[in-house]
Amino acid sequence: MLRTEPAVSGRSLHKRFVVKASKQTVRALDNVSLDVPAGTLTALVGPDGAGKTTLLRLMAGLMRADEGELRVLGIDVSTNPQAVQDLISYMPQRFGLYDDLSVQENLDLYADLHGVSASQRRERYARLMEMTDLGQFTGRPAGKLSGGMKQKLGLACTLVRSPELLLLDEPTVGVDPLSRRELWQIVQQLVDDEKLSVIVSTAYLDEAERCSHVFVLREGQLIAEGTPAEIRGHAQGMCFVAAPPEGEPPRLMQARLLDARQDIVDAVPQGGEVHFIRRQGADDAALEKLLDGARAEPVPPRLEDGFMMLLRAHPAAANVAPPAAEGLAPAEGEPGEVVIEVKDLVRRFGDFVAVASTSFSVRRGEIFGLLGPNGAGKTTTFRMLCGLLPASGGQLRVAGVDLRHARAQARQRIGYVSQKFALYGNLTVRENLSFFGGAYGLRGEKLRERMDTVLRQFDLERELDAPSGQLPGGYRQRLAMATGLLHEPEILFLDEPTSGADPLARREFWRRITALAEGGTTIVITTHFMEEAEYCDRIVIQDAGKVLAIGTPREVRTQALDGEDHETRIDMEQAFIGIVEKARREEREKKNEKVAA
């Protein structure tokens, strides 16, 4: 029976933490009051450090508020957390799967922990396997699953019992668009069929668009709430798109717009154009100059536009766009020369072919994107390009060095930022920079000079003595970038650097990357945010180890249309899904023909 009372009701919630290193008190939640309707899908959105995870953990009874009242399913969670936990399921960001256990063994373990009877398991397992499409993989170790399949297994383990409330903390971080879509279909099905109450925190605003209600948090405060339409309304009549001049990447027009903060709230590449929000009272002449003669067409606002309007109204976000990449020496070499050349690249793990006969090249100063579903082979390709993994066959030259014979020599000329930011959490910002600088061969005055430059460039001077493990995600990302650029590499490799980052942090990140590319640094990036492919000069889409598409974003979108009306506007996510699904469909048809023969 559907509850008439809110699934969650909070009044004047406060939660504070003391940072050990600095002894400073951080307000994770500051006077938050909210009511979450039962039987609905509700989103918590906000920048990194906004308080989303803290609020979910309070709801789950895993911590107690310092002040205020919080009732979950009608129960006071502070006085009776166990009663709440008996009725809810909670999937944290790093869900605890056991890699050595099979899919079935993980499910059984969580069923045992929750006391699920044998008869309930039979019914529940069948439903979960149908929803997640994991039925054919029950004997596979969890550690051998792709990222998207792991997330689906995590959700299935969370649902081995039938909860009244499901809490999901950024469930699709690091998951490709196809797997994200499948995960959301499962969640929506639970809401529609079982009238389950679901609260999800997410960095993807297109996901929040699916929800019936959205709460926007910033620095521990609830700054807005409402339906997606109500949040979009904050940007009504202020959103436009414009196509950059022929031959100019959309990211350059975006950079000009972002730098004009007095006239522009936000700008982002989209479908070969630039989607931007104009400030009220913006100077028409100044805007016309920024657009360089391009015609601006009004468009309806998206949820992300309303979100950005709310955040940019906040004083702390007024100067989100960072300055150009000052202090960086221009990259050596001729513009446009080939700096990465891949021919018939192969990587096998035993009998399994992870990368099959892949070929492409990357030019100096180019931003090159490696895209693909989880398990497609792009990370394997990426690791071979970085010299972290030897190729099984083919030719691979990076910065003029043959990686099959001189990987160490090539690594001195490249920078690398891994998905999980390979920083030392117990070391301060200063100590991390000093350590990585030494690893790159920098010493004495040269090291001090480069440290000063990157600290200034990434606005880390105030965090100099803070342990990196205690920095907010956005600052850890900046520090990881700073360490990767200390030795002024020719080529910068970025492995899903914005995974889990909010739109505000992604704008800041890409403004810096645009400046680096303009200075001649070559960028190779993997990402699951398909809007980020629009920043690239060229992209390659892989699946099952094979290249499905390569070219400029426009060429790839054209390939996805496959002869349809080329006036149709599609974004990169639609193109990506279309290309991958078509290739998989053709592969299935080939297999069926072989079986029939």
SULSUL-V348839 format. One record per helix or strand. SS is the DSSP state (H for helix, E for strand). FROM is the first residue (numbers start at 1). TO is the last residue. If there is no record, write none. Layout:
SS/FROM/TO ; SS/FROM/TO
This chain:
E/8/18 ; E/25/36 ; E/41/46 ; H/52/59 ; E/67/72 ; E/75/76 ; H/81/85 ; E/88/91 ; E/102/102 ; H/103/113 ; H/118/132 ; H/135/137 ; E/141/141 ; H/142/144 ; H/147/158 ; E/165/169 ; H/177/194 ; E/197/201 ; H/205/208 ; E/213/218 ; E/221/226 ; H/228/235 ; E/239/243 ; H/250/259 ; E/264/270 ; E/273/278 ; H/284/291 ; E/297/298 ; H/303/312 ; H/315/317 ; E/338/349 ; E/352/363 ; E/367/372 ; H/378/385 ; E/393/398 ; E/401/402 ; H/407/411 ; E/414/417 ; E/428/428 ; H/429/439 ; H/444/457 ; H/461/463 ; E/467/467 ; H/468/470 ; H/473/485 ; E/491/495 ; H/503/518 ; E/522/526 ; H/530/535 ; E/538/543 ; E/546/551 ; H/553/561 ; H/572/596
